[in-house]
């Protein structure tokens, strides 16, 4: 007798059903603080060229199961649409405890996952600090 059941590998596709606790969010945010501070030191200029958009802040924020690393830009150009705007440069999606889907924002405003299998938080940090796709433009 042939078993017609289809078996799927769900690791990496399985989402955590509930958002992380405040404690989990705080732990992850604290883990990334030194990385964000280093990005700021390297990327935010003290005397930027104000003829162009310029970087004024790098920070993290949460939305449900997603942790974002963001840049904030200021514009002083005469024909600007807005004075300040945000650009997200990295997104971590919690899959399960210490398992994250790491993505970058493509030119077409679509998030692209780096690897089909999830990374640990430590490996996400290594990828973010070593891969230019996650580096602030500054």
N, C-alpha and C positions, 0 to 999 in steps of 0.2 A: 504494500500500500504506500502510495506517494503522499508525503505531507505537502500540501499546497500553501501552507502558511509562509508568508514572506517575513524574513527577519531583517530588521534594520539595526544598524549601529547608530545609537543616538548620542554618544558622547560628543560634545561640542555643539549639538543641535538642541540639547535639552536645556531649557531656560529655568532658572530658579523662579518658582511661582510667586514668592512674596519679595518685596523690596528688602534690601539689607537693613539691619537694625541701625539705630543711631550710633551705637558702639562700633559696629563694623565699618560704617562710613567714616567715623573719626579715626579709626586705626589706619584705614587706607589713605585718607587725606594726610595724616601725620607721616606716614611712610614716604609720601611723595614731596613733603615740604622741602627737604634738602635739594632735591632735583629741581624743583620750581625756583628756589632761591638761586641756584647755580645758573639756571637759564636766564633769570633776571640780570644777574651780574654780567653775563656774557652778551646779552642781546639788547638791553635797554640803554640807549645812548643818553648821556647827560645833555648834550647839545645837538639834537637831531636837526636834520634839514627839514624845515617846516614848509618847504615847497611841495613836499610829498606827504603821504600818510606815514605816520611814525608810531612805533610801538611804545606804549606807556605802561603796560602791565601784563603779567603772566600769572594765571591763577587756575585753580581747580573748582569744579562744581559738580553737583549730583543732579540727576533726573531719573527717578525710579531705580532700575538696576544698572544704570549707566553712570560712569565716572568720566568726566571730561577734563582735558587739559586745554586751556583757552588762552588766546592772546587778545589784548584790547589795544586798538589803534585809535589815534586821534588824527583828525584832519583839520587843517586851517586854510585849505585852498578856497579860493573865492567861489568856485562852482560846486562845492561839496554838497552831497545829499544829506549827510548828517555829520555832527561834530565828532562822535565816537562810534566805533563798531567793534563787534566781537568776531573772532575767527577761532573755530575749534580745530586743534591740531592732532588730538589723539582721543580715542574712546576705548574704555575698558568696560566690557559687559560681564557682569558676574554670572557664571554658569553654575558653579557650586563652590563650596569652601576652597579658597586659594586656587581657583580655576577661573581664568578670565579669557574672553575673546578680545583680542587686541585689533583695533582698526584705525585706519587713517582716512581723512576726508579727501576724496579725489577732486580733481578740477571741475567735475560735473556735479558737485555737491552730493555725491553718493558715498556712503561709508564703505570701505573695502577692508575686509578682514585680511590680516597678514598671513595666517596659517590656519588650516582647517581644524587643527586640534588646539585645545585651550593651553594657555601658559599659566605658570604660577605668577604671583605678584612680583617676585624677585626677577623672574625672566622677562616680564613685561617691562620692568624698570630698566633692565639691561638693554632691551631692544629700543626703548624710547631714548635712552642716553647715547646709544651708539649708531642708530640709523638716522641719516639726514632727513628722511621723510617726516620724522617727528620733531625735528629741531625748529625752534622759533626762527622766523625769518629776520626779524629785527631790522 
